[in-house]
């Protein structure tokens, strides 16, 4: 009887519901196949202007972002011999298996220098060091130098470039021999072909000791030590502001290590990440980098293991006139004019136990406020950005530091949703909105913070997942990631009243929108989107409403904006098929007007398509001018489309 009752319930109640559910899903999917959403745009209703700083960037001393073939042009690893020659971590070896030791007696830089030597009973022989794995191209010149110290008995010094195992495949440069202290030898290498595993030798022949202090090799087309090809791609981004030097790196960084004679700056173990920091790219190099790119600098200071006095000295070094102690020191280093940097970050992610100097928020408020008071006393014109994190940290930090904040920093990273492109894309705009919503709530509810307006600086945001193809954290990005960045920019427009600044993290190689090899630099899909929107998207967000799909919610993301008399409409399609988007534009006359259309998608409609620095661009922004608009537009599968009505 019990079984019969269960069967009756199933047939009468459960089964019809199940059939109806299946029918509804099938109907929704069938409808979706022909779904053509209508987007309503009202040009008379707009939000706050979108701040240009939304297109900011972030660079950190991590992996190959700056050093190791990213922004900085130095081709040699460990050029100051942080690791002992021959060590498993060292890129250097002793030539011809000569005797070598790391001497701490008056090293050229750092704690030791490599000294090769002959024993008393040995005949004169070759001494020195070598490094291979260098990539050169025939059309370029390479300029190099080394600081050397030969002893009595050294008969000659030569620099060799080898590009194969054949004895004749090498160049030799004869150098002067001077006994005494370290001196500089210089050389120019002009390769006869394209070679990918060139060896550089710094060699001496004779009897005695031969010490090498540091070595450098750069392409001759470097610009103030910066890679010219990387700079060209960076210029395309046209980012209005760059955050530096970190990131986790800053909480263990002493800025004084990065000033003065570049060859004499001490190499250090990276305090937060892998590898060695040579300190070749310091505060002056960063600020010159900003001048070249015509961008504004944003400097973070060390509140981890740093102290107020050191940070204020950094501020004075950067902004002080020549009559101040630090301004005078900057002048001695070759930079007499103050940089007048406005934006200063007071620490980084001090809420995290991974951060050097991490302390509870109650104690950190005191530290933060002390730093800010000292900064404002030294230079009242500065603007300070405090460490934020949505949740308990912000709920305590914001009321306690409100009078010591101009902006509040927030960070987010999202990973991959491999099985659903729409979900993968939506992570970014959802995160942008989540943070904005939290801060709206703080302004209404937090004690001692009600009605306080502290705009958000989202100074780290991006996808972060996948294999490290381009060095430490050098993850590759795909079409679907570019879609997510575009949707994120749309959300910044919707939340323009809350966000003052955003800094895509990071710029080159390390989770970056630009990737480099040893000889090439190219835009990732995420970089193409940032370039496109920075150049063409409007700055006055308009009220934009879209009829969404029945079974694929938020599958198409649309946002419109004005810039003067130009209307732009950004469309992100996360579906694997063409979608016809109908535009109902009110209060903006587009009758009889033609438009320019920009489009980013994979040629084979592959959401996992990507660019590689050593290959021709697979994915680019395609521009079509004088397009006739008839009220709707067809957007391709997995695409970003920008319509521009002039």
C-alpha positions as CSV (number, residue, x, y, z in Angstrom):
1,X,0.0,0.0,0.0
2,X,2.8,2.4,1.0
3,X,4.5,1.8,-2.4
4,X,1.3,2.4,-4.3
5,X,0.8,5.7,-2.4
6,X,4.3,6.9,-3.4
7,X,3.7,6.0,-7.0
8,X,0.4,7.9,-7.0
9,X,2.1,11.0,-5.5
10,X,4.9,10.8,-8.1
11,X,2.5,10.4,-11.0
12,X,0.1,13.1,-9.9
13,X,2.4,15.7,-8.4
14,X,6.1,15.2,-9.1
15,X,6.1,14.0,-12.7
16,X,4.0,16.9,-14.1
17,X,6.2,19.4,-12.3
18,X,9.3,17.7,-13.7
19,X,7.8,17.7,-17.2
20,X,6.9,21.4,-16.9
21,X,10.4,22.3,-15.7
22,X,12.0,20.5,-18.7
23,X,9.6,22.2,-21.1
24,X,10.4,25.6,-19.5
25,X,14.1,25.1,-19.8
26,X,13.8,23.9,-23.4
27,X,11.5,26.8,-24.2
28,X,13.9,29.3,-22.7
29,X,16.8,27.8,-24.6
30,X,14.8,27.9,-27.8
31,X,13.9,31.5,-27.2
32,X,17.5,32.3,-26.4
33,X,18.6,31.1,-29.8
34,X,16.8,34.0,-31.3
35,X,17.2,36.4,-28.4
36,X,17.8,40.0,-29.6
37,X,18.0,42.2,-26.6
38,X,16.9,45.8,-26.7
39,X,19.1,48.3,-24.9
40,X,17.5,51.6,-23.8
41,X,20.0,54.5,-23.6
42,X,18.8,57.9,-22.2
43,X,21.3,60.6,-23.0
44,X,19.5,63.0,-20.6
45,X,20.3,60.9,-17.5
46,X,23.9,60.4,-16.6
47,X,26.0,59.6,-13.6
48,X,29.1,61.3,-12.3
49,X,31.9,61.8,-14.8
50,X,34.3,58.8,-15.1
51,X,37.7,59.8,-13.7
52,X,40.5,59.2,-16.2
53,X,42.5,57.6,-13.3
54,X,40.2,54.6,-13.7
55,X,42.6,53.6,-16.5
56,X,45.6,53.5,-14.1
57,X,48.3,50.9,-14.0
58,X,50.4,49.2,-11.3
59,X,54.0,47.9,-11.5
60,X,55.9,46.0,-8.8
61,X,59.3,44.5,-8.4
62,X,58.1,41.0,-8.9
63,X,59.0,38.4,-11.5
64,X,59.6,39.9,-15.0
65,X,57.5,43.0,-14.5
66,X,60.4,45.4,-14.3
67,X,63.6,43.3,-14.2
68,X,64.3,40.2,-16.2
69,X,63.3,41.6,-19.6
70,X,60.1,43.4,-18.7
71,X,60.4,47.2,-18.5
72,X,64.1,47.4,-17.7
73,X,66.5,46.7,-20.6
74,X,69.2,44.9,-18.6
75,X,69.9,41.5,-20.3
76,X,72.1,39.9,-17.7
77,X,70.9,38.0,-14.6
78,X,72.4,38.8,-11.2
79,X,74.7,41.4,-12.7
80,X,76.1,42.3,-9.3
81,X,76.8,38.7,-8.2
82,X,74.4,38.4,-5.3
83,X,74.8,34.6,-5.6
84,X,78.3,33.0,-5.5
85,X,79.6,32.2,-9.0
86,X,78.8,28.5,-9.7
87,X,76.0,28.3,-7.1
88,X,72.9,26.6,-8.3
89,X,71.0,29.9,-8.1
90,X,73.7,31.8,-10.0
91,X,73.6,32.5,-13.7
92,X,77.4,32.9,-13.7
93,X,80.1,30.2,-14.1
94,X,83.9,30.3,-13.8
95,X,85.6,30.1,-17.2
96,X,87.8,27.1,-18.0
97,X,87.1,25.8,-14.5
98,X,89.5,28.3,-13.0
99,X,89.8,28.7,-9.3
100,X,87.2,31.2,-8.0
101,X,86.1,32.5,-4.6
102,X,83.8,35.2,-3.4
103,X,85.9,37.8,-1.7
104,X,84.5,40.0,1.0
105,X,87.6,42.2,1.1
106,X,86.5,45.5,-0.3
107,X,83.8,44.1,-2.7
108,X,82.7,46.4,-5.5
109,X,79.1,46.2,-4.5
110,X,77.1,44.1,-2.0
111,X,78.7,41.7,0.4
112,X,81.2,40.0,-2.0
113,X,82.7,40.0,-5.5
114,X,83.9,37.0,-7.6
115,X,87.7,36.7,-7.6
116,X,89.4,34.2,-9.9
117,X,93.0,33.3,-9.1
118,X,96.0,31.1,-9.9
119,X,97.9,29.1,-7.3
120,X,101.6,29.9,-6.8
121,X,102.8,26.8,-8.7
122,X,100.4,27.4,-11.6
123,X,101.4,28.7,-15.0
124,X,99.6,31.8,-16.4
125,X,96.1,30.9,-17.5
126,X,92.7,32.3,-18.3
127,X,90.6,33.6,-15.4
128,X,87.1,35.1,-15.3
129,X,83.4,34.4,-15.5
130,X,80.7,33.7,-18.1
131,X,77.0,33.8,-18.6
132,X,75.0,32.3,-21.5
133,X,71.4,32.3,-22.7
134,X,71.6,35.7,-24.2
135,X,69.4,36.5,-27.2
136,X,70.6,39.0,-29.8
137,X,69.3,40.2,-33.2
138,X,71.4,41.2,-36.2
139,X,69.7,44.6,-36.7
140,X,70.7,45.8,-33.2
141,X,73.8,46.9,-31.3
142,X,74.4,45.9,-27.7
143,X,76.4,48.1,-25.3
144,X,78.1,46.7,-22.3
145,X,80.6,47.3,-19.6
146,X,82.2,45.6,-16.6
147,X,84.0,46.8,-13.5
148,X,87.2,44.8,-13.1
149,X,90.3,44.7,-10.9
150,X,93.3,42.8,-12.1
151,X,96.4,42.2,-10.0
152,X,100.1,42.3,-10.9
153,X,100.8,39.4,-13.3
154,X,97.6,39.8,-15.4
155,X,98.8,40.2,-19.0
156,X,95.7,41.0,-20.9
157,X,91.9,41.3,-20.5
158,X,89.3,40.4,-23.1
159,X,85.6,40.3,-23.5
160,X,84.2,37.5,-25.6
161,X,80.8,36.8,-27.2
162,X,80.3,33.2,-28.4
163,X,77.2,32.2,-30.4
164,X,78.0,28.5,-31.1
165,X,80.4,25.8,-30.2
166,X,82.6,26.6,-33.2
167,X,85.8,28.3,-32.3
168,X,85.5,30.8,-35.1
169,X,82.0,31.9,-34.0
170,X,83.0,34.5,-31.5
171,X,83.9,38.1,-31.1
172,X,86.8,39.2,-28.9
173,X,87.4,42.7,-27.5
174,X,90.8,43.6,-26.1
175,X,90.7,45.8,-23.0
176,X,93.4,47.8,-21.2
177,X,95.0,46.4,-18.1
178,X,95.3,48.7,-15.1
179,X,96.6,47.4,-11.8
180,X,95.0,48.9,-8.7
181,X,91.4,49.6,-7.9
182,X,88.3,48.7,-9.9
183,X,87.9,50.4,-13.2
184,X,85.4,50.3,-16.0
185,X,85.8,48.6,-19.3
186,X,83.3,49.2,-22.1
187,X,82.4,47.3,-25.3
188,X,79.9,47.3,-28.2
189,X,78.7,44.1,-29.7
190,X,77.2,44.0,-33.2
191,X,76.0,40.5,-34.0
192,X,76.3,39.1,-37.5
193,X,73.1,37.2,-37.2
194,X,70.1,36.3,-35.0
195,X,71.3,34.2,-32.1
196,X,69.4,32.8,-29.2
197,X,72.0,31.3,-26.8
198,X,75.0,33.7,-26.8
199,X,77.7,33.4,-24.1
200,X,79.4,36.5,-22.7
201,X,82.8,36.0,-21.1
202,X,84.8,38.5,-19.0
203,X,88.3,37.0,-19.2
204,X,91.8,37.8,-18.2
205,X,95.0,35.9,-19.0
206,X,98.0,35.8,-16.6
207,X,99.0,34.8,-13.1
208,X,97.5,36.4,-10.0
209,X,93.9,37.5,-9.3
210,X,91.2,38.9,-11.4
211,X,88.1,40.4,-9.7
212,X,84.8,41.4,-11.5
213,X,82.7,43.9,-9.7
214,X,79.5,44.1,-11.8
215,X,78.6,43.7,-15.5
216,X,75.9,45.2,-17.7
217,X,74.6,44.5,-21.2
218,X,71.7,46.4,-22.9
219,X,70.4,46.9,-26.4
220,X,71.7,50.3,-27.6
221,X,68.2,51.5,-28.3
222,X,67.3,51.5,-24.6
223,X,65.8,54.8,-23.4
224,X,67.2,55.7,-20.0
225,X,67.7,52.0,-19.3
226,X,64.1,51.1,-20.4
227,X,63.3,48.6,-23.1
228,X,62.2,50.7,-26.2
229,X,59.9,48.0,-27.5
230,X,58.1,47.7,-24.2
231,X,57.8,51.5,-23.9
232,X,56.1,51.6,-27.3
233,X,53.4,49.3,-26.2
234,X,53.1,51.1,-22.8
235,X,52.5,54.3,-24.7
236,X,49.6,52.7,-26.5
237,X,47.9,52.1,-23.1
238,X,48.3,55.9,-22.4
239,X,47.6,55.2,-18.7
240,X,47.2,58.4,-16.7
241,X,48.8,57.2,-13.5
242,X,51.2,54.4,-12.4
243,X,51.4,52.9,-8.9
244,X,54.9,51.8,-7.7
245,X,56.9,49.9,-6.1
246,X,54.3,47.6,-4.6
247,X,52.4,45.6,-3.6
248,X,53.9,43.2,-1.1
249,X,57.3,44.3,-2.2
250,X,57.0,47.7,-0.6
251,X,56.6,46.4,2.9
252,X,60.2,45.2,3.0
253,X,61.7,47.8,0.6
254,X,64.2,50.5,1.6
255,X,63.9,53.2,-1.1
256,X,67.5,54.4,-0.3
257,X,68.8,51.1,-1.8
258,X,67.6,52.5,-5.2
259,X,69.3,55.9,-5.4
260,X,72.8,57.1,-6.3
261,X,75.3,55.3,-8.6
262,X,73.3,52.5,-10.1
263,X,76.3,50.1,-10.1
264,X,76.9,50.7,-6.4
265,X,73.4,50.1,-5.3
266,X,73.3,46.8,-3.2
267,X,71.5,43.8,-4.6
268,X,69.0,42.3,-2.2
269,X,66.9,39.2,-1.9
270,X,63.4,40.2,-2.9
271,X,61.6,40.6,0.5
272,X,58.3,39.4,-0.7
273,X,58.8,37.3,-3.8
274,X,61.4,35.1,-5.5
275,X,64.7,36.2,-7.0
276,X,67.1,39.1,-6.4
277,X,66.3,42.8,-6.6
278,X,69.3,44.6,-8.2
279,X,67.9,48.0,-7.3
280,X,68.7,49.3,-10.7
281,X,65.2,50.7,-11.1
282,X,64.7,53.0,-8.1
283,X,62.7,56.2,-7.4
284,X,64.4,58.4,-10.0
285,X,64.1,55.7,-12.7
286,X,60.4,55.3,-11.9
287,X,59.8,59.1,-12.0
288,X,61.8,59.4,-15.3
289,X,59.7,56.5,-16.6
290,X,56.6,58.5,-15.7
291,X,57.9,61.6,-17.5
292,X,58.6,59.5,-20.7
293,X,55.1,58.1,-20.6
294,X,53.6,61.5,-19.6
295,X,51.8,59.9,-16.7
296,X,51.3,60.8,-13.1
297,X,53.3,58.9,-10.4
298,X,51.7,57.2,-7.4
299,X,54.3,56.1,-4.8
300,X,53.6,53.6,-2.0
301,X,55.7,53.9,1.1
302,X,56.8,51.2,3.5
303,X,54.7,50.9,6.6
304,X,55.6,47.3,7.1
305,X,59.2,47.2,8.4
306,X,59.7,50.9,7.5
307,X,59.4,53.8,9.8
308,X,58.0,57.4,9.6
309,X,61.4,59.1,9.5
310,X,62.5,57.0,6.4
311,X,59.2,57.6,4.6
312,X,59.3,61.4,5.2
313,X,62.8,61.5,3.9
314,X,61.6,59.8,0.8
315,X,58.9,62.4,0.4
316,X,61.5,65.2,0.9
317,X,63.8,63.5,-1.6
318,X,61.0,63.4,-4.2
319,X,59.3,66.8,-3.6
320,X,61.8,68.9,-1.6
321,X,63.6,71.9,-3.0
322,X,67.4,72.0,-3.3
323,X,67.7,73.7,0.1
324,X,66.4,70.6,2.0
325,X,68.8,67.9,3.0
326,X,67.1,65.2,0.8
327,X,66.4,67.7,-2.0
328,X,70.1,68.5,-2.0
329,X,70.9,64.8,-2.2
330,X,68.6,64.3,-5.1
331,X,70.3,67.2,-6.9
332,X,73.7,65.5,-6.3
333,X,72.2,62.4,-8.0
334,X,71.5,64.5,-11.1
335,X,67.9,65.6,-10.6
336,X,67.7,69.2,-9.3
337,X,64.0,69.8,-10.0
338,X,61.5,68.6,-7.5
339,X,59.1,66.0,-8.9
340,X,56.1,67.3,-7.0
341,X,54.4,63.9,-6.7
342,X,50.8,64.3,-5.4
343,X,49.7,60.7,-4.7
344,X,51.2,58.6,-1.9
345,X,50.0,55.2,-0.7
346,X,50.4,54.7,3.0
347,X,51.4,51.0,3.0
348,X,50.0,47.9,1.2
349,X,47.5,45.2,2.3
350,X,48.5,45.6,6.0
351,X,45.4,43.6,6.9
352,X,47.0,40.3,5.6
353,X,49.3,38.0,7.6
354,X,51.4,37.5,4.5
355,X,52.4,41.2,4.7
356,X,55.7,42.1,6.4
357,X,54.9,44.1,9.5
358,X,51.2,43.0,9.6
359,X,49.5,44.1,12.9
360,X,45.8,44.2,14.0
361,X,43.7,47.0,12.5
362,X,43.4,48.9,15.9
363,X,47.1,49.2,16.1
364,X,47.5,50.0,12.4
365,X,45.2,53.0,12.6
366,X,47.7,54.6,14.9
367,X,50.6,53.8,12.6
368,X,48.7,55.1,9.5
369,X,47.7,58.3,11.2
370,X,51.2,59.0,12.4
371,X,52.6,58.6,8.9
372,X,49.9,60.9,7.4
373,X,50.4,63.6,10.0
374,X,54.1,63.6,9.2
375,X,53.5,63.7,5.5
376,X,51.0,66.5,5.7
377,X,53.4,68.5,7.9
378,X,56.2,68.1,5.4
379,X,54.1,68.7,2.3
380,X,50.5,69.9,2.7
381,X,49.8,69.4,-1.0
382,X,50.1,65.6,-0.9
383,X,47.1,63.3,-1.2
384,X,47.2,60.1,0.8
385,X,45.7,56.7,0.1
386,X,45.0,54.3,3.0
387,X,44.9,50.5,3.1
388,X,41.4,49.2,2.9
389,X,39.7,45.8,2.8
390,X,36.0,45.3,2.6
391,X,34.7,43.7,5.8
392,X,35.9,43.9,9.4
393,X,39.1,45.8,8.5
394,X,37.2,48.7,6.8
395,X,34.5,48.8,9.5
396,X,37.2,49.6,12.1
397,X,39.8,51.4,9.9
398,X,37.5,53.9,8.1
399,X,36.1,55.6,11.3
400,X,39.5,55.6,12.9
401,X,41.4,57.0,10.0
402,X,38.7,59.1,8.3
403,X,40.5,62.4,8.9
404,X,43.7,61.0,7.6
405,X,42.5,59.8,4.2
406,X,42.0,61.3,0.7
407,X,41.2,57.9,-0.9
408,X,40.8,54.4,0.4
409,X,42.5,51.5,-1.4
410,X,40.8,48.3,-2.2
411,X,42.0,45.1,-4.0
412,X,40.4,42.1,-5.7
413,X,41.6,39.3,-7.9
414,X,39.4,36.6,-9.4
415,X,40.2,33.2,-10.9
416,X,39.0,31.1,-13.7
417,X,35.5,29.7,-14.3
418,X,36.6,27.2,-16.9
419,X,33.2,25.8,-17.8
420,X,31.1,29.0,-18.3
421,X,32.4,32.1,-20.1
422,X,29.5,34.2,-18.8
423,X,30.3,33.3,-15.2
424,X,34.0,33.8,-15.8
425,X,33.4,37.3,-17.2
426,X,30.8,38.4,-14.6
427,X,33.3,37.9,-11.7
428,X,35.0,41.3,-12.5
429,X,32.0,43.6,-12.7
430,X,30.4,41.8,-9.8
431,X,33.5,42.5,-7.7
432,X,33.6,46.1,-8.7
433,X,29.9,46.5,-7.7
434,X,30.4,44.5,-4.4
435,X,33.1,46.9,-3.2
436,X,31.1,50.0,-4.2
437,X,28.0,48.7,-2.5
438,X,29.9,48.0,0.7
439,X,31.3,51.6,0.8
440,X,27.8,53.1,0.2
441,X,26.7,51.1,3.2
442,X,29.7,52.3,5.3
443,X,28.8,55.9,4.5
444,X,25.3,55.4,5.9
445,X,25.9,53.1,8.8
446,X,29.4,53.3,10.3
447,X,29.7,55.4,13.5
448,X,31.9,58.5,13.1
449,X,31.8,57.9,9.4
450,X,28.3,58.7,8.3
451,X,28.2,61.0,5.3
452,X,32.0,61.0,5.1
453,X,33.0,60.8,1.4
454,X,36.2,58.9,0.9
455,X,36.4,57.8,-2.7
456,X,37.8,54.4,-3.7
457,X,41.2,53.7,-5.3
458,X,40.9,50.1,-6.6
459,X,44.7,50.0,-7.0
460,X,44.9,46.3,-7.7
461,X,42.3,44.4,-9.8
462,X,42.6,41.7,-12.3
463,X,42.3,38.0,-13.1
464,X,44.9,35.8,-11.5
465,X,45.1,32.1,-12.5
466,X,46.9,29.8,-14.8
467,X,50.5,28.7,-15.5
468,X,53.5,31.0,-15.2
469,X,54.4,31.2,-18.8
470,X,56.3,34.5,-18.6
471,X,58.3,34.1,-15.4
472,X,57.0,34.3,-11.8
473,X,53.2,34.8,-11.9
474,X,53.5,35.5,-15.7
475,X,50.1,34.1,-16.5
476,X,48.7,34.2,-20.0
477,X,45.4,35.9,-20.8
478,X,42.7,34.9,-23.2
479,X,39.8,36.5,-25.1
480,X,37.4,35.7,-22.2
481,X,39.7,37.7,-19.8
482,X,39.5,40.7,-22.2
483,X,35.7,40.4,-22.0
484,X,35.9,40.5,-18.3
485,X,38.1,43.6,-18.2
486,X,35.7,45.4,-20.6
487,X,32.7,44.4,-18.4
488,X,34.6,45.7,-15.4
489,X,35.1,49.1,-17.1
490,X,31.4,49.2,-17.8
491,X,30.8,48.7,-14.1
492,X,33.2,51.5,-13.2
493,X,31.1,53.7,-15.3
494,X,27.9,52.6,-13.4
495,X,29.7,53.2,-10.1
496,X,31.5,56.4,-11.2
497,X,30.3,58.2,-8.0
498,X,32.3,55.8,-5.9
499,X,35.6,55.2,-7.7
500,X,38.2,57.8,-8.2
501,X,41.0,55.6,-9.3
502,X,41.8,52.0,-10.4
503,X,45.1,50.5,-11.2
504,X,45.2,47.3,-13.3
505,X,47.6,44.9,-11.7
506,X,50.2,44.4,-13.0
507,X,51.2,45.9,-16.3
508,X,54.1,43.8,-17.8
509,X,54.4,40.0,-17.7
510,X,53.3,39.5,-14.0
511,X,49.5,39.0,-14.4
512,X,50.1,41.8,-16.9
513,X,48.2,43.2,-19.9
514,X,51.5,43.3,-21.8
515,X,53.8,40.3,-22.3
516,X,57.4,40.3,-23.5
517,X,59.9,37.8,-24.7
518,X,63.6,38.5,-24.9
519,X,63.1,40.4,-28.1
520,X,59.4,41.3,-28.5
521,X,56.6,43.0,-26.6
522,X,52.9,42.7,-27.4
523,X,49.4,43.4,-26.0
524,X,47.4,40.8,-24.3
525,X,43.6,40.8,-24.9
526,X,43.2,42.6,-21.6
527,X,45.6,45.3,-22.8
528,X,43.8,45.7,-26.1
529,X,40.6,46.4,-24.2
530,X,42.3,48.9,-21.8
531,X,43.8,50.7,-24.8
532,X,40.5,50.8,-26.7
533,X,38.4,52.1,-23.8
534,X,41.0,54.6,-22.7
535,X,41.2,56.1,-26.2
536,X,37.5,56.0,-27.3
537,X,35.0,55.3,-24.5
538,X,33.2,58.4,-23.2
539,X,33.6,59.9,-19.8
540,X,30.0,60.7,-18.9
541,X,28.1,57.4,-18.1
542,X,24.6,57.4,-19.4
543,X,21.6,55.5,-18.0
544,X,21.7,52.2,-19.9
545,X,19.2,49.3,-19.5
546,X,19.2,46.0,-21.3
547,X,16.6,43.2,-21.5
548,X,18.6,40.2,-20.4
549,X,18.4,36.6,-21.6
550,X,15.9,34.1,-20.0
551,X,18.5,31.4,-19.3
552,X,21.8,33.3,-19.7
553,X,21.5,36.2,-17.3
554,X,23.9,39.0,-17.9
555,X,25.2,37.2,-21.0
556,X,25.5,40.6,-22.8
557,X,26.8,43.6,-21.0
558,X,26.2,47.1,-22.4
559,X,27.1,50.5,-21.2
560,X,26.9,53.9,-23.0
561,X,28.8,57.1,-22.3
562,X,29.1,60.6,-23.7
563,X,32.2,62.6,-24.4
564,X,31.2,66.0,-25.7
565,X,29.0,65.4,-28.7
566,X,30.2,61.8,-29.2
567,X,28.2,58.9,-28.0
568,X,29.9,55.6,-27.3
569,X,28.3,52.2,-26.6
570,X,30.3,49.3,-25.3
571,X,29.0,45.8,-25.8
572,X,30.4,42.6,-24.3
573,X,29.0,39.3,-25.7
574,X,29.8,36.3,-23.6
575,X,27.8,33.8,-25.7
576,X,29.2,31.5,-28.3
577,X,26.9,32.9,-31.1
578,X,26.1,36.1,-32.9
579,X,23.7,38.4,-31.0
580,X,21.7,41.2,-32.5
581,X,21.5,44.1,-30.1
582,X,18.8,46.7,-30.7
583,X,19.6,50.2,-29.5
584,X,16.8,52.5,-28.4
585,X,18.6,55.8,-28.0
586,X,16.7,58.7,-26.4
587,X,17.7,62.4,-26.2
588,X,20.5,62.0,-28.7
589,X,19.9,62.3,-32.4
590,X,21.6,59.7,-34.5
591,X,19.4,59.8,-37.5
592,X,21.4,59.8,-40.7
593,X,24.7,59.5,-38.8
594,X,27.3,56.9,-39.5
595,X,29.4,55.4,-36.8
596,X,32.9,53.9,-36.2
597,X,32.9,50.3,-35.0
598,X,35.7,48.7,-33.0
599,X,35.7,45.0,-32.3
600,X,37.9,42.5,-30.5
601,X,37.3,38.8,-30.9
602,X,39.2,35.6,-31.9
603,X,39.2,34.9,-35.7
604,X,37.8,31.4,-34.9
605,X,35.4,32.6,-32.1
606,X,37.5,30.9,-29.5
607,X,37.1,32.3,-26.0
608,X,40.6,30.9,-25.2
609,X,42.4,32.6,-28.1
610,X,45.4,34.6,-27.1
611,X,48.4,36.7,-28.4
612,X,52.0,35.6,-28.0
613,X,54.9,38.2,-28.0
614,X,56.9,36.1,-30.5
615,X,54.1,35.6,-32.9
616,X,52.1,37.9,-35.2
617,X,49.0,39.4,-33.5
618,X,46.2,36.8,-33.6
619,X,43.7,39.1,-31.8
620,X,43.6,42.8,-32.5
621,X,41.1,45.7,-32.3
622,X,39.5,45.9,-35.8
623,X,38.2,49.3,-36.7
624,X,35.5,49.9,-39.3
625,X,34.6,53.5,-40.3
626,X,31.5,54.9,-41.8
627,X,29.2,52.1,-40.7
628,X,25.5,52.8,-41.6
629,X,23.4,52.3,-38.4
630,X,19.9,51.0,-38.8
631,X,18.9,50.7,-35.2
632,X,20.6,47.5,-34.3
633,X,24.1,45.9,-34.5
634,X,25.2,42.3,-34.7
635,X,28.0,41.4,-32.2
636,X,30.1,38.3,-32.8
637,X,30.6,35.4,-30.3
638,X,32.8,36.1,-27.4
639,X,33.5,39.7,-28.4
640,X,34.0,43.2,-27.2
641,X,32.4,45.8,-29.5
642,X,32.5,49.6,-29.2
643,X,30.3,51.8,-31.3
644,X,31.2,55.5,-31.6
645,X,28.7,58.0,-32.9
646,X,30.4,61.2,-33.7
